[in-house]
């Protein structure tokens, strides 16, 4: 099972990119940063990073305010 923000998650069967996963989960890519297995994932690589059951993701959303 893959871990996302500390919770176990099932990964869909087949090949899933980081971008596909994030969009399916409803994240707005321009407003987040992703750490994958302890390293920041470059946004330019979201389409090529293939997720596995062994991955650990931490997803941080940026929220504006005043």
N, C-alpha and C positions, 0 to 999 in steps of 0.2 A: 504494500500500500504506500502510496506517495503521501508525504506530509505537507500540508499547506497551512501556514500560519499556526502551527502547532497541532493541527487536527489531521487525522488520517482521512485520506480521500482515495476512492477507487479511480483509476485511470481508465478511460475508455479503451476497449480493445482496438488494436491497430496502432498506427503511428500517429502521434499527436504532437504538434509543435507547441512551443510555449505560447506563441501568438494565438493559435487556435484555442488553447485552453483558456487564456485570459479573456478572449472575446466571448467564448461560451459562458464564462462565469459573470459576464457583464461589466468587466473592468474597462475603463476608458484609458487606452494606452498612453495618452499624453499626460495623464495625471498620476502615474504610478512609477515605482521603482521596484525591481524584483531582484532578490538575492536567491541564487540557486546553489545549493550545496556549499554555502559559506562564501560565495563570490558574487559580486554584482554582475547581473546579466546585461550586456550592452543592448540597448533598444534596437540597434541596427541588426542584431543577431536573433531577435525574437522569432523570425520566420524560419530560421535554420536550426534552432535548438530543439532537439527531439527529447521529449520527456520520457522518463522510465519510472517504474514502480519504486525504485531506490532513491528517487530525488526528494529533496527537502526544499520547499519554496517558502520564502517570506515575502509577502507582497505589502508594500507600503503605499497608501494613497495620500496625495497631497490635497489639503483642503485650505482654501483661501478664507480669510476672515479679517476682521478689523476691530 
